[in-house]
Amino acid sequence: MKLFLYYSFFGFSNTYFLGNDETGESLLIDPAEITTTIINQIENKGYNLKAVLITHNHLHHVRGIKTLLKIYPVDIFSANAQILGNPCHPLSDSEIFTAAGFRIEVLSMPGHSPDSIVYKIGSMLFTGDALHAGLIGRTLSPFNSVALAARLRKKILGQSDEMMIFPGHGPPSTVGTERRFNVGLEPQYGERVSSRYDFFV
């Protein structure tokens, strides 16, 4: 298995490339934009790009889909039936499916957006904007912050300490680190946040 991170200045977003060395297949997670670096990674390593996983439908995580589909006939997986006019395979909570030879578990995590999904692949969690290093995703209200924190405690903090977290923005982390240090998971955090919506986080 090979994992590569691509940082996009559009929305300061992370795009992840996951290659399966056993099958020669690969997938992308949250293609903010498609660059020559990403294409060279696919072509030079001989990977067959099979799928795109979308954590949530915010433009700075999905804008690259239109470019990507002009080059590769990939399947798109998301909580939505379509994104940017392109049909998706809609996913539901606790669903398990296979793409690019990887077993993928779906953890529905609404709060930052109604369609937010966390993908569990092996010992990795791709959390989109639901969970960042040290923070949880911004929401439209303190109530939604409380609800999101409760979902994260139930579905994410129950994972092993060594489980890696790869967020939509910022550096990677681990479940153990976030359990101990994430301020968004502290008691009464939701009562301290404002209702102003932050576009990026």
ABEGO torsion letter per residue (X at the ends): XBBBBBBBABGGBBBBBBBBAAAGBBBBBGBABBBAAAAAAAAAAGBBBABBBBABBBAAAAAAAAAAAAABBBBBBBABABBGGBBBBBBBBGBBBBBGGBBBBBBBBBGABAABBBBBBEABBBAEAABBBGBBBBBABAAAAAAAAAAAAAAAAABBAABBBBBABEBBBBAAAAAAABAAABBGAAAABBABBBAAX
